[in-house]
Amino acid sequence: MSIVRIAVLDMNNSHANEGMRCILQLIRNVQGNDLQAELSFDVFDVRSNNEIPDLEYDIFISSGGPGSPLASDDAWEQSYFNLIDQIFDWNRHNDRKKYVFLICHSFQLVVRHLELGLLSKRKSTSFGIFPVHKIDEGCTDPLLADLPEPFYAVDSRDYQITEPDTERLEAMGASILCLEKDRPHVPLERAVMAIRFSDEIIGTQFHPEADNEGMLRYFLTDEKRNHIVLNFGQEKYNDMVAYLQDPDKIALTSSVIIPGFLRQAIRSLSPYEEFIGQD
């Protein structure tokens, strides 16, 4: 049985959050399936402790996080980008690839680093459960093909990626998979919500890890309910609670994208003969 090692890069800068719980739960769920591979994972506190994994790991999941993804002098930032560059370089020269999933803050950082689009602060915070629209390659991408058009996801960000550099995307073989919800009455460019950087590396500006059970429990607390109502209104809060109870909204998204990424990576990393006769 092959061993697959997963590095979870915690980008939350010591802030409590639901995202890390969801990521670790999704990994544990895949561990419990019969994939004929032994899985292990370690968590690295990137922003608080400048903890960066090495290339002994096979799969990297880099979380969302609070704060600004704009350029900084923080010690961890260059170390993080060095890791990203090393992974791209590794995949160019080795048959056994490294797989990467970038979530929200991490996605914004890497798009900025690779100069694939404009990273800027939004005029207002995007917060809620919104439709995400697949475009072009997104309609057939193996991680998104089983989701409806549109599908729903948790969005929580003060920054955005817009104005993609199509020439640079094409040069590296990357493709845009999704855009944010269409707002015909708003004369602003729609944000890029997902990019496949390569066969092995993908990122989303939304939160595909968010599950309905944990998020609902979180939003029903007095503190979080009062915060949302105060900042976004009672209607937004009611909509989010309703969506969290709908199995066709974020529950579907969380069950498809990251689990699909993990299964595809594990199968690619494991000897072919172990999967003969399996779906």
C-alpha positions as CSV (number, residue, x, y, z in Angstrom):
1,M,0.0,0.0,0.0
2,S,1.4,3.4,-1.0
3,I,1.7,6.3,1.5
4,V,0.4,9.7,0.5
5,R,1.5,12.7,2.7
6,I,-0.7,15.8,2.9
7,A,0.5,19.2,4.1
8,V,-2.2,21.6,5.3
9,L,-1.0,25.2,5.2
10,D,-2.9,27.2,7.9
11,M,-3.0,30.8,6.6
12,N,-5.3,32.1,9.4
13,N,-2.6,33.9,11.4
14,S,-3.8,32.4,14.7
15,H,-7.4,33.5,14.2
16,A,-10.1,31.0,15.1
17,N,-12.1,29.8,12.1
18,E,-14.3,27.1,10.7
19,G,-12.3,26.6,7.5
20,M,-9.5,24.6,9.1
21,R,-12.0,22.3,10.9
22,C,-13.7,21.7,7.6
23,I,-10.5,21.0,5.7
24,L,-9.3,18.5,8.3
25,Q,-12.7,16.8,8.4
26,L,-12.7,16.4,4.6
27,I,-9.2,14.8,4.8
28,R,-10.4,12.4,7.6
29,N,-13.4,11.5,5.6
30,V,-11.2,10.5,2.6
31,Q,-8.9,8.6,5.0
32,G,-11.9,6.5,6.0
33,N,-12.6,5.5,2.4
34,D,-11.0,2.4,0.8
35,L,-8.6,4.2,-1.6
36,Q,-5.9,1.6,-1.1
37,A,-3.5,4.3,0.1
38,E,-2.3,5.2,3.6
39,L,-2.9,8.9,4.2
40,S,-1.1,11.1,6.8
41,F,-1.3,14.9,7.2
42,D,0.5,17.6,9.1
43,V,-0.6,21.2,9.7
44,F,1.8,24.1,9.2
45,D,1.2,27.5,10.8
46,V,2.5,29.6,8.0
47,R,1.7,33.2,8.9
48,S,2.1,33.1,12.7
49,N,5.2,30.8,12.9
50,N,6.6,30.9,9.4
51,E,6.2,27.1,9.2
52,I,6.7,25.9,5.6
53,P,6.6,22.2,4.6
54,D,9.2,20.7,2.4
55,L,8.8,18.7,-0.8
56,E,8.5,15.4,1.0
57,Y,4.7,16.0,0.9
58,D,2.6,14.9,-2.0
59,I,-0.5,17.1,-1.6
60,F,-0.7,20.6,-0.3
61,I,-4.0,22.3,0.8
62,S,-3.5,26.0,1.5
63,S,-6.3,27.6,3.5
64,G,-8.1,30.9,3.4
65,G,-7.4,33.5,6.0
66,P,-8.0,37.0,7.3
67,G,-6.2,40.2,6.5
68,S,-4.7,41.6,3.4
69,P,-3.2,39.5,0.6
70,L,-1.4,42.6,-0.8
71,A,2.4,42.6,-0.9
72,S,4.1,42.8,2.5
73,D,7.5,42.4,4.2
74,D,6.3,39.6,6.4
75,A,9.0,36.9,6.7
76,W,6.6,34.0,5.8
77,E,5.6,35.5,2.5
78,Q,8.8,34.9,0.6
79,S,9.1,31.4,2.1
80,Y,5.6,30.6,1.0
81,F,6.2,31.8,-2.6
82,N,9.5,29.8,-2.6
83,L,7.5,26.7,-1.8
84,I,4.9,27.5,-4.6
85,D,7.8,28.0,-7.1
86,Q,9.5,24.8,-6.0
87,I,6.2,22.8,-6.6
88,F,5.7,24.2,-10.1
89,D,9.4,23.4,-10.9
90,W,9.1,19.9,-9.4
91,N,6.1,19.2,-11.6
92,R,7.9,20.3,-14.7
93,H,10.7,17.8,-14.1
94,N,9.2,14.8,-12.3
95,D,6.7,12.1,-13.2
96,R,5.3,11.8,-9.7
97,K,3.6,15.2,-9.3
98,K,2.8,17.4,-6.4
99,Y,-0.9,18.4,-6.0
100,V,-2.0,21.8,-4.6
101,F,-5.4,23.3,-3.7
102,L,-5.4,27.0,-2.9
103,I,-8.3,28.6,-1.0
104,C,-9.4,32.3,-1.1
105,H,-6.5,34.1,0.6
106,S,-4.0,31.6,-0.7
107,F,-5.5,31.8,-4.2
108,Q,-5.2,35.6,-4.1
109,L,-1.6,35.4,-3.0
110,V,-0.5,33.0,-5.7
111,V,-2.4,34.9,-8.5
112,R,-0.5,38.0,-7.4
113,H,2.8,36.2,-7.2
114,L,2.3,34.8,-10.7
115,E,1.0,38.1,-12.0
116,L,-2.1,36.5,-13.5
117,G,-4.6,39.2,-12.6
118,L,-5.3,42.3,-10.7
119,L,-5.5,42.0,-6.9
120,S,-7.4,44.9,-5.3
121,K,-9.5,45.7,-2.3
122,R,-13.3,45.5,-2.9
123,K,-15.5,48.5,-2.5
124,S,-17.4,46.5,0.1
125,T,-17.0,43.1,1.7
126,S,-18.4,40.1,-0.2
127,F,-20.0,37.9,2.5
128,G,-22.6,35.2,2.2
129,I,-23.6,32.2,0.2
130,F,-23.6,33.1,-3.5
131,P,-24.0,31.5,-6.9
132,V,-20.7,30.8,-8.7
133,H,-20.8,30.5,-12.5
134,K,-18.8,28.0,-14.5
135,I,-17.3,29.2,-17.8
136,D,-15.6,27.5,-20.7
137,E,-13.2,24.9,-19.3
138,G,-15.0,25.1,-15.9
139,C,-18.0,23.3,-17.4
140,T,-15.9,20.2,-18.1
141,D,-13.3,20.4,-15.4
142,P,-13.2,17.1,-13.5
143,L,-13.7,18.8,-10.2
144,L,-16.6,20.9,-11.2
145,A,-18.4,18.9,-13.9
146,D,-20.7,17.2,-11.4
147,L,-21.9,20.5,-9.9
148,P,-24.9,22.4,-11.4
149,E,-24.7,25.7,-13.2
150,P,-24.6,27.8,-11.2
151,F,-23.5,26.1,-8.0
152,Y,-23.4,27.8,-4.5
153,A,-20.4,28.5,-2.3
154,V,-19.4,30.5,0.8
155,D,-17.8,33.8,-0.1
156,S,-16.0,35.9,2.5
157,R,-13.5,38.4,1.3
158,D,-12.5,42.1,1.2
159,Y,-10.2,41.6,-1.8
160,Q,-10.7,40.3,-5.3
161,I,-9.0,39.1,-8.5
162,T,-10.1,40.8,-11.6
163,E,-8.7,41.7,-15.0
164,P,-7.0,38.3,-15.7
165,D,-3.9,38.5,-17.9
166,T,-5.0,36.1,-20.6
167,E,-1.6,36.0,-22.3
168,R,0.2,34.9,-19.1
169,L,-2.6,32.4,-18.4
170,E,-2.3,30.9,-21.8
171,A,1.5,30.8,-21.6
172,M,1.5,28.7,-18.5
173,G,-1.4,26.6,-19.7
174,A,-3.8,27.9,-17.0
175,S,-7.5,28.5,-17.5
176,I,-10.2,30.4,-15.7
177,L,-13.0,28.0,-14.5
178,C,-15.5,30.3,-12.7
179,L,-16.7,33.9,-12.2
180,E,-18.6,35.4,-9.4
181,K,-22.4,36.0,-9.6
182,D,-23.6,38.2,-12.5
183,R,-24.8,41.6,-11.4
184,P,-26.0,43.4,-14.6
185,H,-26.9,46.5,-12.6
186,V,-23.4,46.9,-11.3
187,P,-20.9,48.4,-13.8
188,L,-17.9,46.4,-12.4
189,E,-15.9,43.5,-13.7
190,R,-16.8,40.2,-12.2
191,A,-14.2,38.6,-10.0
192,V,-12.4,35.4,-11.1
193,M,-13.5,32.7,-8.7
194,A,-11.4,29.7,-9.8
195,I,-8.3,29.0,-11.9
196,R,-6.8,25.7,-12.9
197,F,-3.1,26.5,-12.9
198,S,-2.1,23.1,-14.2
199,D,-3.4,19.5,-14.1
200,E,-2.2,19.2,-10.5
201,I,-2.7,22.8,-9.1
202,I,-6.1,24.5,-8.7
203,G,-7.4,27.4,-6.7
204,T,-10.7,29.0,-5.7
205,Q,-11.5,32.5,-4.4
206,F,-14.6,31.0,-2.6
207,H,-14.5,28.5,0.2
208,P,-15.3,25.0,-1.1
209,E,-14.4,23.4,2.3
210,A,-17.4,25.0,4.1
211,D,-19.9,22.4,5.3
212,N,-23.5,23.0,6.2
213,E,-23.6,21.4,9.6
214,G,-20.6,23.2,11.1
215,M,-21.4,26.5,9.4
216,L,-25.0,26.4,10.6
217,R,-23.9,25.7,14.1
218,Y,-21.5,28.6,13.9
219,F,-24.0,31.1,12.4
220,L,-26.7,30.2,15.0
221,T,-24.4,31.4,17.9
222,D,-25.6,34.7,19.4
223,E,-22.2,36.4,18.7
224,K,-22.1,35.5,15.0
225,R,-25.8,36.1,14.4
226,N,-25.6,39.6,15.9
227,H,-22.5,40.4,13.9
228,I,-24.1,39.4,10.6
229,V,-27.3,41.2,11.3
230,L,-25.5,44.4,12.4
231,N,-23.2,44.5,9.4
232,F,-25.2,42.9,6.6
233,G,-28.9,43.0,7.8
234,Q,-31.5,40.5,8.9
235,E,-32.4,39.5,5.4
236,K,-28.8,38.4,4.5
237,Y,-28.7,36.4,7.8
238,N,-32.0,34.7,7.0
239,D,-30.9,33.8,3.5
240,M,-27.6,32.3,4.8
241,V,-29.3,30.1,7.4
242,A,-31.8,28.9,4.8
243,Y,-29.0,28.1,2.3
244,L,-27.1,26.2,5.0
245,Q,-30.1,23.9,5.5
246,D,-30.4,23.3,1.7
247,P,-28.6,20.0,0.7
248,D,-28.2,21.4,-2.9
249,K,-26.2,24.5,-1.9
250,I,-22.9,24.4,0.0
251,A,-23.5,20.9,1.3
252,L,-23.2,19.7,-2.3
253,T,-20.2,21.9,-3.1
254,S,-18.3,20.7,0.0
255,S,-19.0,17.1,-0.9
256,V,-17.7,17.4,-4.4
257,I,-14.7,19.8,-4.9
258,I,-12.1,19.0,-2.2
259,P,-13.0,15.3,-1.8
260,G,-12.8,15.0,-5.6
261,F,-9.4,16.8,-5.6
262,L,-8.1,14.4,-2.9
263,R,-9.4,11.3,-4.6
264,Q,-7.9,12.3,-8.0
265,A,-4.6,13.1,-6.5
266,I,-4.4,10.0,-4.4
267,R,-5.2,7.8,-7.4
268,S,-2.6,9.5,-9.5
269,L,0.0,9.1,-6.8
270,S,-0.7,5.4,-6.1
271,P,0.4,2.5,-8.2
272,Y,-2.1,1.8,-11.0
273,E,-2.5,-1.9,-10.2
274,E,-4.0,-1.0,-6.8
275,F,-7.0,0.5,-8.5
276,I,-7.7,-2.2,-11.1
277,G,-11.4,-3.1,-10.9
278,Q,-12.3,0.1,-8.9
279,D,-14.5,2.9,-10.0
